Amino acid sequence: MSMTQSNAETVALQALGWLVGNEDLLPVFLGSTGASEADMRGAVNDPAFLGSVLDFIMMDDAWVVGCSDANLLPYERLSEARMALPGGGQVHWT
């Protein structure tokens, strides 16, 4: 599926909402990025930040499933959205 950056940002905002509501995982995200909650609030309109949210969630299949299920999204939608945001082009190792 080809996704526009605007649609990708919407998916990433849904993922961010899920992450913020996850009391166990949010501190892990904040600790791994060095961001504060205030930093996060200031960056919600930054496509690169939204990409980092998707990168983080996609580190663990259980997080992808949890986020996708909570937002009624197909499991591949997060990676499709990530590819449409800055820095999200697929890396080919060959």
C-alpha positions in Angstrom: 0.0 0.0 0.0 1.3 3.4 -0.9 0.7 5.9 1.9 0.9 9.7 1.9 2.9 11.5 4.6 -0.3 13.0 6.0 -1.9 9.5 6.4 1.4 8.2 7.9 1.4 11.1 10.4 -2.2 10.1 11.4 -1.1 6.5 12.0 1.9 7.7 14.0 -0.3 9.9 16.1 -2.5 6.9 16.8 0.6 5.0 17.8 1.8 7.8 20.0 -1.6 7.9 21.7 -1.3 4.2 22.4 2.3 4.6 23.7 1.3 7.5 26.0 -1.5 5.4 27.5 0.9 2.5 28.2 2.2 3.2 31.7 4.8 0.4 31.5 6.2 1.3 28.0 6.1 5.1 28.0 9.0 5.4 30.5 11.0 3.0 28.4 10.5 5.2 25.3 11.3 8.3 27.3 14.5 6.7 28.7 15.7 5.4 25.4 15.2 8.7 23.6 16.2 11.0 26.4 13.0 13.0 25.8 10.8 14.4 28.5 7.1 14.5 28.4 7.3 18.2 27.6 9.6 17.4 24.7 7.2 14.9 23.5 4.3 17.4 23.6 6.3 19.9 21.6 7.2 17.4 19.0 3.9 15.9 18.1 3.8 17.9 14.8 7.4 16.8 13.8 7.3 14.0 11.2 10.8 12.9 12.2 9.7 12.5 15.9 6.6 10.6 14.8 8.9 8.3 12.8 10.9 7.7 15.9 7.7 6.6 17.7 7.0 4.1 15.0 10.7 2.9 15.1 10.4 2.3 18.8 7.2 0.4 18.7 8.4 -1.7 15.8 11.3 -2.9 17.9 9.0 -5.6 19.5 6.4 -7.7 17.8 4.2 -7.7 20.9 4.2 -3.8 20.9 3.2 -3.8 17.2 0.4 -6.2 17.9 -0.8 -4.3 21.0 -0.7 -0.9 19.2 -2.3 -2.2 16.0 -5.1 -4.1 17.9 -5.8 -1.0 20.1 -6.1 1.2 17.0 -7.8 -1.4 14.8 -5.0 -1.3 12.3 -3.6 -4.1 10.2 -0.2 -5.2 11.6 1.7 -4.0 8.6 0.2 -0.5 8.7 2.9 0.8 11.2 5.7 -0.1 8.9 3.9 1.3 5.9 3.5 4.6 7.8 7.1 4.5 8.8 8.2 4.2 5.2 6.2 7.4 4.3 7.9 9.5 7.0 11.3 11.2 6.9 14.1 8.6 7.2 11.8 5.7 6.7 12.8 4.5 3.2 13.4 0.8 3.1 17.0 -0.2 3.6 18.3 -2.7 1.1 21.3 -4.6 2.3 22.1 -6.2 -1.0 
